[in-house]
Amino acid sequence: MATALPLTAPAGQGLSPVPAPPAPTALEKPPAPDLPPEEESALIAPGSPVARLPVELDVSVAVADFRVRNLLALEPGQVIESQWGQGQDLPLACGEVRLAWSEFEVVDSQLAVRLTRLI
């Protein structure tokens, strides 16, 4: 955690510029955040095999009075009214954990989900 430097110098001393830390090169990893040891061991290294495991993400849209018979009767191009207003962000979750907010977007002829805010 960074500390604030005083704005005025003590009497009789001038302020000297504080050198900025060198920027990491492409081969260097950025410094890890300062975490307590118990939390530091819980982080997943970006290059580890665990970081590449597939995870199922859910974007749920609340639809009032929608039954299985409605699902079976769906046809291509049919529009269903939901309880979310147009332009409102939808929660994106993995199981019970909310990860981000998202919005639907049409790309070519496919429906996509765009992340708008990370939690």
C-alpha positions, 0 to 999 in steps of 0.5 A, a space after each residue: 500500500 502506498 503512503 502519501 508524501 508530505 506536500 511541504 519540506 521540513 524547514 531548511 530542506 528542499 524537496 527532491 523528486 522521487 524516482 518512479 519504479 521502472 516499468 516491467 518489461 515484456 518478460 517480467 511479471 508485474 509485482 503481486 499485490 501485497 496480501 496476507 500469507 493466508 490469502 496469497 496462497 489462495 491466488 491462482 497463478 495465471 500460467 498454471 494449469 488450474 487457470 485454464 480449466 473450463 468454467 461454466 458461466 450463467 447469464 440468467 434472464 427472468 421471464 414471467 409466466 414462461 412454461 415448458 410448453 412455451 419453450 417447446 412452442 418456440 420458433 426461429 425469430 420469435 421474441 419473448 418479453 423478459 422482466 429486464 428492460 432494454 439496455 439494462 445489464 444482466 448479472 453474469 455468474 459462475 454457480 452462486 458467485 456473481 462475477 460481472 455485469 453483462 449485456 447481450 449483443 448480436 454479432 453477425 447472426 449470433 447472440 453474444 454476451 459483452 462484459 460491462 462491469 467486473 465485480 
